Amino acid sequence: MNLLKITRSAIGLCAAMVLLLGCEKEEYPSVELFTWKAKVDVTAKATLSTNIESSGGAAGSEGSAKVVDNDFSTKFLINPYSSNFYMQLSFAAPQQVASYTLTSGNDSPGRDPKDWKFSGSLDGTTWVDLDTKTGETFSGRNMTKTYNFKNKVLYKFYRISISAVGSGSLFQLSEWRLIEVPEEQQ
């Protein structure tokens, strides 16, 4: 009986060894399993510039760098606000942006953007208006609103020109994000 158990174990072990050693790894061609494209926040790929800066500078506690830091607890504040104010994102490679978000600041609604144009450019000189808003309001503080539009062109530069705030002489915004949207999802 013992001899039979040992023989069976030996045969089982030999069979396992043959299978393990006798099987070679089969090579398969590399294939993309997912061919669809997704909406992607591309803000971090860009360099921000503004024509009006916070009194503390871009890196200051309420400087322009705060508007693209992906942190809703910080904000960009300028005083005084001017109706020719814009923020611009410049990309090394063109992006097909067809959506953006704005997040209101933490305090006074009068400082929120009210009227603006969102534009794209191939060269940073000639601009095409992609979206225009007037009379916009934010119903809460640190509230994010998404704006979608159709855009089949890949631009290297995107700009938001804010021509009016709710009221007063200050501007604030917690976040500005750009979303790349594949043509088939617009």
Backbone as JSON Lines, residues from 0, in Angstrom:
{"i":0,"aa":"M","n":[0.81,-1.18,0.0],"ca":[0.0,0.0,0.0],"c":[0.86,1.25,0.0]}
{"i":1,"aa":"N","n":[1.91,1.23,0.82],"ca":[2.82,2.36,0.87],"c":[3.52,2.56,-0.47]}
{"i":2,"aa":"L","n":[3.91,1.45,-1.09],"ca":[4.59,1.51,-2.37],"c":[3.67,2.1,-3.43]}
{"i":3,"aa":"L","n":[2.4,1.78,-3.38],"ca":[1.42,2.31,-4.34],"c":[1.26,3.82,-4.16]}
{"i":4,"aa":"K","n":[1.21,4.29,-2.93],"ca":[1.09,5.73,-2.67],"c":[2.33,6.47,-3.15]}
{"i":5,"aa":"I","n":[3.48,5.9,-2.89],"ca":[4.73,6.55,-3.32],"c":[4.8,6.59,-4.84]}
{"i":6,"aa":"T","n":[4.39,5.52,-5.51],"ca":[4.41,5.47,-6.98],"c":[3.46,6.51,-7.56]}
{"i":7,"aa":"R","n":[2.27,6.59,-7.0],"ca":[1.29,7.59,-7.49],"c":[1.82,9.02,-7.29]}
{"i":8,"aa":"S","n":[2.4,9.27,-6.16],"ca":[2.97,10.59,-5.88],"c":[4.09,10.92,-6.85]}
{"i":9,"aa":"A","n":[4.95,9.92,-7.12],"ca":[6.06,10.13,-8.05],"c":[5.56,10.39,-9.46]}
{"i":10,"aa":"I","n":[4.55,9.64,-9.88],"ca":[3.98,9.84,-11.23],"c":[3.34,11.23,-11.31]}
{"i":11,"aa":"G","n":[2.61,11.62,-10.26],"ca":[1.98,12.96,-10.24],"c":[3.02,14.06,-10.28]}
{"i":12,"aa":"L","n":[4.1,13.88,-9.54],"ca":[5.18,14.86,-9.53],"c":[5.85,14.94,-10.89]}
{"i":13,"aa":"C","n":[6.11,13.8,-11.52],"ca":[6.72,13.77,-12.86],"c":[5.81,14.45,-13.88]}
{"i":14,"aa":"A","n":[4.52,14.19,-13.8],"ca":[3.58,14.79,-14.74],"c":[3.57,16.31,-14.57]}
{"i":15,"aa":"A","n":[3.59,16.77,-13.34],"ca":[3.61,18.22,-13.09],"c":[4.89,18.84,-13.63]}
{"i":16,"aa":"M","n":[6.02,18.17,-13.44],"ca":[7.3,18.69,-13.94],"c":[7.3,18.77,-15.46]}
{"i":17,"aa":"V","n":[6.78,17.74,-16.11],"ca":[6.72,17.74,-17.58],"c":[5.87,18.91,-18.06]}
{"i":18,"aa":"L","n":[4.74,19.1,-17.41],"ca":[3.87,20.21,-17.81],"c":[4.55,21.56,-17.61]}
{"i":19,"aa":"L","n":[5.16,21.74,-16.46],"ca":[5.8,23.01,-16.17],"c":[7.02,23.27,-17.05]}
{"i":20,"aa":"L","n":[7.85,22.28,-17.19],"ca":[9.08,22.47,-17.97],"c":[8.85,22.35,-19.47]}
{"i":21,"aa":"G","n":[7.84,21.6,-19.82],"ca":[7.59,21.38,-21.25],"c":[6.8,22.49,-21.9]}
{"i":22,"aa":"C","n":[6.18,23.33,-21.12],"ca":[5.38,24.42,-21.68],"c":[6.24,25.66,-21.82]}
{"i":23,"aa":"E","n":[6.27,26.19,-23.0],"ca":[7.0,27.43,-23.21],"c":[6.03,28.59,-23.14]}
{"i":24,"aa":"K","n":[6.53,29.74,-22.79],"ca":[5.7,30.95,-22.76],"c":[5.39,31.33,-24.19]}
{"i":25,"aa":"E","n":[4.12,31.43,-24.47],"ca":[3.71,31.8,-25.81],"c":[3.69,33.32,-25.92]}
{"i":26,"aa":"E","n":[4.26,33.84,-26.97],"ca":[4.3,35.29,-27.19],"c":[3.07,35.71,-27.98]}
{"i":27,"aa":"Y","n":[2.4,36.74,-27.48],"ca":[1.24,37.3,-28.15],"c":[1.58,38.7,-28.63]}
{"i":28,"aa":"P","n":[1.02,39.1,-29.74],"ca":[1.29,40.47,-30.2],"c":[0.68,41.48,-29.23]}
{"i":29,"aa":"S","n":[1.32,42.62,-29.11],"ca":[0.83,43.68,-28.25],"c":[-0.4,44.32,-28.89]}
{"i":30,"aa":"V","n":[-1.5,44.33,-28.18],"ca":[-2.75,44.88,-28.69],"c":[-3.34,45.79,-27.63]}
{"i":31,"aa":"E","n":[-3.82,46.96,-28.05],"ca":[-4.52,47.85,-27.13],"c":[-5.9,47.24,-26.83]}
{"i":32,"aa":"L","n":[-6.15,46.97,-25.58],"ca":[-7.44,46.4,-25.22],"c":[-8.55,47.44,-25.29]}
{"i":33,"aa":"F","n":[-8.21,48.69,-24.97],"ca":[-9.21,49.75,-24.99],"c":[-8.85,50.73,-26.09]}
{"i":34,"aa":"T","n":[-9.69,50.84,-27.07],"ca":[-9.42,51.76,-28.17],"c":[-10.19,53.06,-28.02]}
{"i":35,"aa":"W","n":[-11.06,53.18,-27.02],"ca":[-11.82,54.39,-26.82],"c":[-10.96,55.42,-26.1]}
{"i":36,"aa":"K","n":[-11.32,56.66,-26.27],"ca":[-10.63,57.74,-25.59],"c":[-11.53,58.3,-24.51]}
{"i":37,"aa":"A","n":[-10.93,58.86,-23.49],"ca":[-11.69,59.4,-22.37],"c":[-11.47,60.9,-22.26]}
{"i":38,"aa":"K","n":[-12.37,61.55,-21.54],"ca":[-12.17,62.95,-21.19],"c":[-11.04,63.02,-20.18]}
{"i":39,"aa":"V","n":[-10.12,63.97,-20.38],"ca":[-8.94,64.05,-19.52],"c":[-8.68,65.5,-19.12]}
{"i":40,"aa":"D","n":[-8.45,65.72,-17.84],"ca":[-8.06,67.04,-17.35],"c":[-6.59,67.25,-17.76]}
{"i":41,"aa":"V","n":[-6.35,68.23,-18.63],"ca":[-5.01,68.47,-19.16],"c":[-4.35,69.71,-18.58]}
{"i":42,"aa":"T","n":[-4.97,70.31,-17.59],"ca":[-4.47,71.56,-17.02],"c":[-3.02,71.48,-16.58]}
{"i":43,"aa":"A","n":[-2.64,70.4,-15.94],"ca":[-1.28,70.26,-15.41],"c":[-0.21,70.2,-16.49]}
{"i":44,"aa":"K","n":[-0.6,69.95,-17.74],"ca":[0.37,69.9,-18.84],"c":[0.74,71.3,-19.35]}
{"i":45,"aa":"A","n":[0.05,72.31,-18.86],"ca":[0.19,73.66,-19.41],"c":[0.93,74.6,-18.47]}
{"i":46,"aa":"T","n":[1.34,75.73,-19.05],"ca":[1.95,76.82,-18.29],"c":[0.95,77.97,-18.25]}
{"i":47,"aa":"L","n":[0.68,78.46,-17.05],"ca":[-0.28,79.54,-16.85],"c":[0.4,80.9,-16.98]}
{"i":48,"aa":"S","n":[-0.29,81.83,-17.61],"ca":[0.12,83.23,-17.59],"c":[-1.14,84.09,-17.47]}
{"i":49,"aa":"T","n":[-0.97,85.29,-16.92],"ca":[-2.08,86.23,-16.78],"c":[-1.58,87.62,-17.17]}
{"i":50,"aa":"N","n":[-2.49,88.5,-17.54],"ca":[-2.07,89.87,-17.84],"c":[-2.18,90.78,-16.62]}
{"i":51,"aa":"I","n":[-2.84,90.31,-15.56],"ca":[-2.92,91.04,-14.29],"c":[-2.64,90.02,-13.19]}
{"i":52,"aa":"E","n":[-1.77,90.38,-12.28],"ca":[-1.35,89.44,-11.24],"c":[-1.76,89.94,-9.86]}
{"i":53,"aa":"S","n":[-1.82,89.05,-8.91],"ca":[-2.08,89.37,-7.52],"c":[-0.94,90.25,-6.98]}
{"i":54,"aa":"S","n":[-1.23,91.07,-6.01],"ca":[-0.2,91.96,-5.47],"c":[0.97,91.18,-4.86]}
{"i":55,"aa":"G","n":[0.74,89.94,-4.44],"ca":[1.79,89.1,-3.87],"c":[2.56,88.3,-4.89]}
{"i":56,"aa":"G","n":[2.25,88.47,-6.18],"ca":[2.92,87.72,-7.23],"c":[2.28,86.36,-7.49]}
{"i":57,"aa":"A","n":[2.7,85.71,-8.56],"ca":[2.11,84.43,-8.98],"c":[2.19,83.37,-7.89]}
{"i":58,"aa":"A","n":[3.29,83.34,-7.14],"ca":[3.48,82.32,-6.12],"c":[2.97,82.75,-4.74]}
{"i":59,"aa":"G","n":[2.41,83.95,-4.65],"ca":[1.9,84.46,-3.38],"c":[0.72,83.67,-2.86]}
{"i":60,"aa":"S","n":[0.27,84.01,-1.66],"ca":[-0.8,83.25,-1.02],"c":[-2.12,83.29,-1.81]}
{"i":61,"aa":"E","n":[-2.33,84.32,-2.61],"ca":[-3.51,84.4,-3.48],"c":[-3.1,84.73,-4.91]}
{"i":62,"aa":"G","n":[-1.93,84.21,-5.31],"ca":[-1.39,84.44,-6.64],"c":[-2.02,83.54,-7.69]}
{"i":63,"aa":"S","n":[-1.72,83.83,-8.94],"ca":[-2.33,83.12,-10.06],"c":[-2.05,81.62,-10.05]}
{"i":64,"aa":"A","n":[-0.92,81.19,-9.48],"ca":[-0.62,79.75,-9.43],"c":[-1.7,78.97,-8.69]}
{"i":65,"aa":"K","n":[-2.43,79.64,-7.8],"ca":[-3.48,78.98,-7.01],"c":[-4.68,78.57,-7.86]}
{"i":66,"aa":"V","n":[-4.88,79.21,-9.0],"ca":[-6.07,78.93,-9.81],"c":[-5.94,77.61,-10.6]}
{"i":67,"aa":"V","n":[-4.73,77.07,-10.67],"ca":[-4.51,75.8,-11.38],"c":[-3.8,74.77,-10.5]}
{"i":68,"aa":"D","n":[-3.88,74.92,-9.18],"ca":[-3.17,74.0,-8.27],"c":[-4.01,72.78,-7.88]}
{"i":69,"aa":"N","n":[-5.22,72.67,-8.41],"ca":[-6.13,71.55,-8.15],"c":[-6.47,71.44,-6.66]}
{"i":70,"aa":"D","n":[-6.55,72.59,-6.01],"ca":[-6.87,72.65,-4.58],"c":[-7.98,73.69,-4.41]}
{"i":71,"aa":"F","n":[-9.19,73.24,-4.09],"ca":[-10.33,74.15,-3.99],"c":[-10.27,75.04,-2.75]}
{"i":72,"aa":"S","n":[-9.36,74.78,-1.84],"ca":[-9.27,75.61,-0.64],"c":[-8.37,76.83,-0.86]}
{"i":73,"aa":"T","n":[-7.72,76.94,-2.03],"ca":[-6.92,78.12,-2.35],"c":[-7.64,78.91,-3.43]}
{"i":74,"aa":"K","n":[-7.19,80.14,-3.65],"ca":[-7.81,80.95,-4.71],"c":[-6.83,81.96,-5.26]}
{"i":75,"aa":"F","n":[-7.18,82.46,-6.43],"ca":[-6.47,83.56,-7.09],"c":[-7.32,84.8,-6.87]}
{"i":76,"aa":"L","n":[-6.7,85.87,-6.38],"ca":[-7.42,87.12,-6.11],"c":[-6.64,88.28,-6.71]}
{"i":77,"aa":"I","n":[-7.34,89.14,-7.44],"ca":[-6.69,90.37,-7.92],"c":[-7.49,91.58,-7.46]}
{"i":78,"aa":"N","n":[-6.73,92.62,-7.1],"ca":[-7.32,93.88,-6.67],"c":[-6.37,94.99,-7.1]}
{"i":79,"aa":"P","n":[-6.78,95.83,-7.99],"ca":[-8.12,95.94,-8.55],"c":[-8.28,95.06,-9.81]}
{"i":80,"aa":"Y","n":[-9.5,94.61,-10.0],"ca":[-9.89,93.88,-11.21],"c":[-10.03,94.88,-12.35]}
{"i":81,"aa":"S","n":[-9.72,94.47,-13.56],"ca":[-9.9,95.28,-14.76],"c":[-10.6,94.44,-15.83]}
{"i":82,"aa":"S","n":[-11.49,95.04,-16.6],"ca":[-12.3,94.29,-17.57],"c":[-11.5,93.72,-18.74]}
{"i":83,"aa":"N","n":[-10.21,94.04,-18.85],"ca":[-9.38,93.45,-19.91],"c":[-8.6,92.23,-19.39]}
{"i":84,"aa":"F","n":[-8.94,91.75,-18.21],"ca":[-8.23,90.66,-17.55],"c":[-8.39,89.33,-18.29]}
{"i":85,"aa":"Y","n":[-7.28,88.59,-18.41],"ca":[-7.35,87.22,-18.94],"c":[-6.34,86.32,-18.27]}
{"i":86,"aa":"M","n":[-6.64,85.02,-18.34],"ca":[-5.73,83.95,-17.91],"c":[-5.53,83.07,-19.13]}
{"i":87,"aa":"Q","n":[-4.31,82.59,-19.3],"ca":[-3.98,81.8,-20.5],"c":[-3.19,80.56,-20.11]}
{"i":88,"aa":"L","n":[-3.52,79.44,-20.74],"ca":[-2.75,78.21,-20.57],"c":[-2.09,77.87,-21.89]}
{"i":89,"aa":"S","n":[-0.77,77.65,-21.85],"ca":[0.03,77.33,-23.04],"c":[0.53,75.89,-22.93]}
{"i":90,"aa":"F","n":[0.31,75.11,-23.97],"ca":[0.69,73.71,-23.99],"c":[1.87,73.48,-24.93]}
{"i":91,"aa":"A","n":[2.72,72.53,-24.61],"ca":[3.84,72.16,-25.49],"c":[3.31,71.45,-26.74]}
{"i":92,"aa":"A","n":[2.26,70.64,-26.57],"ca":[1.63,69.94,-27.69],"c":[0.16,70.32,-27.72]}
{"i":93,"aa":"P","n":[-0.43,70.48,-28.9],"ca":[-1.84,70.88,-29.01],"c":[-2.78,69.91,-28.3]}
{"i":94,"aa":"Q","n":[-3.87,70.45,-27.77],"ca":[-4.88,69.69,-27.03],"c":[-6.25,69.98,-27.63]}
{"i":95,"aa":"Q","n":[-7.13,68.99,-27.62],"ca":[-8.5,69.17,-28.11],"c":[-9.43,69.43,-26.93]}
{"i":96,"aa":"V","n":[-9.38,70.64,-26.42],"ca":[-10.19,71.02,-25.26],"c":[-11.6,71.36,-25.74]}
{"i":97,"aa":"A","n":[-12.58,70.76,-25.08],"ca":[-13.98,71.05,-25.4],"c":[-14.82,71.16,-24.12]}
{"i":98,"aa":"S","n":[-14.14,71.4,-23.01],"ca":[-14.83,71.56,-21.73],"c":[-13.87,72.24,-20.76]}
{"i":99,"aa":"Y","n":[-14.4,73.03,-19.87],"ca":[-13.6,73.64,-18.82],"c":[-14.47,73.79,-17.58]}
{"i":100,"aa":"T","n":[-13.81,73.92,-16.45],"ca":[-14.55,74.13,-15.21],"c":[-14.03,75.4,-14.53]}
{"i":101,"aa":"L","n":[-14.91,76.04,-13.81],"ca":[-14.58,77.18,-12.96],"c":[-15.12,76.87,-11.58]}
{"i":102,"aa":"T","n":[-14.32,77.14,-10.54],"ca":[-14.76,76.94,-9.17],"c":[-14.72,78.29,-8.47]}
{"i":103,"aa":"S","n":[-15.87,78.69,-7.94],"ca":[-15.97,79.99,-7.27],"c":[-15.08,80.04,-6.04]}
{"i":104,"aa":"G","n":[-14.76,81.26,-5.63],"ca":[-13.93,81.48,-4.44],"c":[-14.69,81.2,-3.16]}
{"i":105,"aa":"N","n":[-14.0,81.35,-2.05],"ca":[-14.55,80.97,-0.76],"c":[-15.4,82.04,-0.09]}
{"i":106,"aa":"D","n":[-15.37,83.27,-0.61],"ca":[-16.15,84.31,0.07],"c":[-17.0,85.1,-0.91]}
{"i":107,"aa":"S","n":[-16.95,86.35,-0.93],"ca":[-17.87,87.26,-1.6],"c":[-18.24,86.89,-3.05]}
{"i":108,"aa":"P","n":[-19.54,86.62,-3.31],"ca":[-19.99,86.29,-4.66],"c":[-19.78,87.42,-5.67]}
{"i":109,"aa":"G","n":[-19.68,88.65,-5.19],"ca":[-19.44,89.78,-6.09],"c":[-18.11,89.69,-6.82]}
{"i":110,"aa":"R","n":[-17.19,88.9,-6.31],"ca":[-15.86,88.74,-6.93],"c":[-15.82,87.65,-8.01]}
{"i":111,"aa":"D","n":[-16.9,86.88,-8.12],"ca":[-16.94,85.79,-9.09],"c":[-17.0,86.32,-10.53]}
{"i":112,"aa":"P","n":[-16.43,85.57,-11.48],"ca":[-16.57,85.97,-12.89],"c":[-18.04,85.91,-13.3]}
{"i":113,"aa":"K","n":[-18.46,86.89,-14.11],"ca":[-19.85,86.95,-14.57],"c":[-19.93,86.84,-16.09]}
{"i":114,"aa":"D","n":[-19.06,87.57,-16.81],"ca":[-19.05,87.56,-18.27],"c":[-17.64,87.18,-18.75]}
{"i":115,"aa":"W","n":[-17.56,86.31,-19.75],"ca":[-16.25,85.94,-20.29],"c":[-16.33,85.3,-21.67]}
{"i":116,"aa":"K","n":[-15.17,85.24,-22.29],"ca":[-14.99,84.5,-23.55],"c":[-13.87,83.49,-23.32]}
{"i":117,"aa":"F","n":[-14.1,82.28,-23.79],"ca":[-13.08,81.23,-23.75],"c":[-12.62,81.03,-25.19]}
{"i":118,"aa":"S","n":[-11.32,81.15,-25.42],"ca":[-10.79,81.15,-26.79],"c":[-9.61,80.19,-26.93]}
{"i":119,"aa":"G","n":[-9.36,79.78,-28.18],"ca":[-8.22,78.93,-28.49],"c":[-7.37,79.58,-29.56]}
{"i":120,"aa":"S","n":[-6.09,79.23,-29.59],"ca":[-5.17,79.78,-30.58],"c":[-4.11,78.75,-30.95]}
{"i":121,"aa":"L","n":[-3.74,78.74,-32.22],"ca":[-2.66,77.87,-32.69],"c":[-1.3,78.49,-32.41]}
{"i":122,"aa":"D","n":[-1.24,79.84,-32.48],"ca":[0.04,80.54,-32.42],"c":[0.19,81.53,-31.25]}
{"i":123,"aa":"G","n":[-0.85,81.71,-30.46],"ca":[-0.79,82.65,-29.35],"c":[-1.07,84.08,-29.76]}
{"i":124,"aa":"T","n":[-1.37,84.29,-31.04],"ca":[-1.64,85.64,-31.56],"c":[-3.06,85.77,-32.09]}
{"i":125,"aa":"T","n":[-3.48,84.83,-32.92],"ca":[-4.81,84.84,-33.51],"c":[-5.71,83.92,-32.68]}
{"i":126,"aa":"W","n":[-6.81,84.48,-32.18],"ca":[-7.69,83.75,-31.27],"c":[-9.04,83.46,-31.9]}
{"i":127,"aa":"V","n":[-9.59,82.28,-31.58],"ca":[-10.92,81.86,-32.03],"c":[-11.78,81.68,-30.78]}
{"i":128,"aa":"D","n":[-12.91,82.39,-30.72],"ca":[-13.8,82.25,-29.58],"c":[-14.51,80.9,-29.65]}
{"i":129,"aa":"L","n":[-14.41,80.14,-28.58],"ca":[-15.01,78.8,-28.52],"c":[-16.26,78.77,-27.64]}
{"i":130,"aa":"D","n":[-16.33,79.68,-26.67],"ca":[-17.47,79.72,-25.76],"c":[-17.58,81.12,-25.18]}
{"i":131,"aa":"T","n":[-18.79,81.63,-25.07],"ca":[-19.04,82.96,-24.5],"c":[-20.15,82.84,-23.47]}
{"i":132,"aa":"K","n":[-19.94,83.45,-22.33],"ca":[-20.95,83.44,-21.26],"c":[-21.19,84.86,-20.77]}
{"i":133,"aa":"T","n":[-22.46,85.18,-20.5],"ca":[-22.82,86.46,-19.89],"c":[-23.83,86.21,-18.78]}
{"i":134,"aa":"G","n":[-23.71,87.0,-17.73],"ca":[-24.66,86.91,-16.62],"c":[-24.55,85.64,-15.79]}
{"i":135,"aa":"E","n":[-23.41,84.98,-15.8],"ca":[-23.23,83.75,-15.02],"c":[-23.16,84.07,-13.53]}
{"i":136,"aa":"T","n":[-23.7,83.19,-12.72],"ca":[-23.6,83.31,-11.26],"c":[-23.28,81.93,-10.67]}
{"i":137,"aa":"F","n":[-22.72,81.94,-9.5],"ca":[-22.44,80.72,-8.76],"c":[-23.34,80.73,-7.53]}
{"i":138,"aa":"S","n":[-24.1,79.69,-7.35],"ca":[-25.08,79.66,-6.25],"c":[-24.46,79.33,-4.9]}
{"i":139,"aa":"G","n":[-23.15,79.03,-4.89],"ca":[-22.5,78.72,-3.63],"c":[-21.01,79.0,-3.68]}
{"i":140,"aa":"R","n":[-20.38,78.89,-2.54],"ca":[-18.93,79.11,-2.43],"c":[-18.21,77.8,-2.7]}
{"i":141,"aa":"N","n":[-17.06,77.93,-3.36],"ca":[-16.26,76.78,-3.82],"c":[-17.11,75.82,-4.64]}
{"i":142,"aa":"M","n":[-17.98,76.39,-5.45],"ca":[-18.85,75.62,-6.32],"c":[-18.21,75.49,-7.7]}
{"i":143,"aa":"T","n":[-18.16,74.27,-8.23],"ca":[-17.59,74.03,-9.55],"c":[-18.69,73.92,-10.58]}
{"i":144,"aa":"K","n":[-18.53,74.69,-11.66],"ca":[-19.45,74.61,-12.79],"c":[-18.66,74.17,-14.02]}
{"i":145,"aa":"T","n":[-19.27,73.31,-14.82],"ca":[-18.64,72.78,-16.03],"c":[-19.29,73.4,-17.24]}
{"i":146,"aa":"Y","n":[-18.46,73.8,-18.2],"ca":[-18.93,74.4,-19.45],"c":[-18.42,73.54,-20.61]}
{"i":147,"aa":"N","n":[-19.35,73.06,-21.42],"ca":[-19.02,72.21,-22.57],"c":[-19.33,72.92,-23.87]}
{"i":148,"aa":"F","n":[-18.58,72.62,-24.89],"ca":[-18.79,73.19,-26.22],"c":[-18.18,72.23,-27.23]}
{"i":149,"aa":"K","n":[-18.41,72.46,-28.5],"ca":[-17.82,71.63,-29.55],"c":[-16.53,72.28,-30.05]}
{"i":150,"aa":"N","n":[-15.49,71.46,-30.19],"ca":[-14.21,71.95,-30.69],"c":[-13.47,70.79,-31.35]}
{"i":151,"aa":"K","n":[-13.28,70.86,-32.65],"ca":[-12.59,69.8,-33.38],"c":[-11.13,70.14,-33.66]}
{"i":152,"aa":"V","n":[-10.68,71.32,-33.21],"ca":[-9.32,71.78,-33.47],"c":[-8.46,71.6,-32.23]}
{"i":153,"aa":"L","n":[-7.25,71.14,-32.43],"ca":[-6.28,71.02,-31.33],"c":[-5.49,72.32,-31.27]}
{"i":154,"aa":"Y","n":[-5.67,73.07,-30.18],"ca":[-4.97,74.34,-30.01],"c":[-3.84,74.19,-28.99]}
{"i":155,"aa":"K","n":[-2.81,75.02,-29.15],"ca":[-1.7,75.05,-28.19],"c":[-1.95,76.04,-27.06]}
{"i":156,"aa":"F","n":[-2.85,77.0,-27.29],"ca":[-3.12,78.05,-26.31],"c":[-4.62,78.16,-26.08]}
{"i":157,"aa":"Y","n":[-4.98,78.29,-24.8],"ca":[-6.37,78.53,-24.42],"c":[-6.39,79.7,-23.45]}
{"i":158,"aa":"R","n":[-7.39,80.57,-23.64],"ca":[-7.47,81.79,-22.84],"c":[-8.91,82.02,-22.4]}
{"i":159,"aa":"I","n":[-9.05,82.47,-21.16],"ca":[-10.35,82.93,-20.69],"c":[-10.2,84.41,-20.38]}
{"i":160,"aa":"S","n":[-10.99,85.22,-21.07],"ca":[-10.97,86.68,-20.91],"c":[-12.22,87.06,-20.12]}
{"i":161,"aa":"I","n":[-12.02,87.53,-18.9],"ca":[-13.14,87.82,-18.01],"c":[-13.43,89.31,-18.07]}
{"i":162,"aa":"S","n":[-14.55,89.65,-18.7],"ca":[-14.88,91.06,-18.95],"c":[-15.75,91.67,-17.86]}
{"i":163,"aa":"A","n":[-16.28,90.86,-16.95],"ca":[-17.08,91.42,-15.84],"c":[-17.1,90.44,-14.67]}
{"i":164,"aa":"V","n":[-17.14,91.0,-13.46],"ca":[-17.34,90.22,-12.23],"c":[-18.73,90.57,-11.69]}
{"i":165,"aa":"G","n":[-19.16,89.83,-10.68],"ca":[-20.49,90.06,-10.11],"c":[-20.73,91.5,-9.72]}
{"i":166,"aa":"S","n":[-19.8,92.06,-8.93],"ca":[-19.88,93.48,-8.53],"c":[-18.57,93.84,-7.85]}
{"i":167,"aa":"G","n":[-18.31,95.09,-7.79],"ca":[-17.12,95.55,-7.08],"c":[-15.86,95.56,-7.93]}
{"i":168,"aa":"S","n":[-14.71,95.7,-7.24],"ca":[-13.45,95.89,-7.95],"c":[-12.45,94.76,-7.69]}
{"i":169,"aa":"L","n":[-12.92,93.62,-7.19],"ca":[-12.04,92.49,-6.95],"c":[-12.48,91.29,-7.78]}
{"i":170,"aa":"F","n":[-11.53,90.43,-8.13],"ca":[-11.79,89.18,-8.83],"c":[-11.22,88.04,-8.0]}
{"i":171,"aa":"Q","n":[-11.96,86.93,-7.93],"ca":[-11.44,85.73,-7.28],"c":[-11.93,84.49,-8.02]}
{"i":172,"aa":"L","n":[-11.1,83.44,-7.98],"ca":[-11.47,82.15,-8.56],"c":[-10.62,81.09,-7.88]}
{"i":173,"aa":"S","n":[-11.26,80.01,-7.41],"ca":[-10.51,78.93,-6.76],"c":[-9.81,78.03,-7.76]}
{"i":174,"aa":"E","n":[-10.5,77.64,-8.84],"ca":[-9.9,76.74,-9.83],"c":[-10.41,77.02,-11.23]}
{"i":175,"aa":"W","n":[-9.52,76.8,-12.18],"ca":[-9.83,76.82,-13.61],"c":[-9.18,75.57,-14.19]}
{"i":176,"aa":"R","n":[-9.97,74.65,-14.71],"ca":[-9.46,73.39,-15.26],"c":[-9.89,73.25,-16.71]}
{"i":177,"aa":"L","n":[-9.01,72.71,-17.55],"ca":[-9.31,72.44,-18.96],"c":[-9.41,70.93,-19.16]}
{"i":178,"aa":"I","n":[-10.42,70.53,-19.93],"ca":[-10.69,69.12,-20.16],"c":[-10.57,68.82,-21.64]}
{"i":179,"aa":"E","n":[-9.69,67.89,-21.99],"ca":[-9.57,67.41,-23.37],"c":[-10.72,66.44,-23.61]}
{"i":180,"aa":"V","n":[-11.47,66.66,-24.7],"ca":[-12.62,65.83,-25.0],"c":[-12.5,65.32,-26.43]}
{"i":181,"aa":"P","n":[-12.39,64.0,-26.6],"ca":[-12.33,63.44,-27.96],"c":[-13.57,63.84,-28.77]}
{"i":182,"aa":"E","n":[-13.37,64.02,-30.05],"ca":[-14.43,64.49,-30.95],"c":[-15.7,63.65,-30.83]}
{"i":183,"aa":"E","n":[-15.55,62.35,-30.72],"ca":[-16.73,61.47,-30.67],"c":[-17.54,61.62,-29.38]}
{"i":184,"aa":"Q","n":[-17.01,62.33,-28.39],"ca":[-17.74,62.53,-27.13],"c":[-18.28,63.95,-26.98]}
{"i":185,"aa":"Q","n":[-18.13,64.75,-28.0],"ca":[-18.62,66.14,-27.92],"c":[-20.06,66.25,-28.36]}
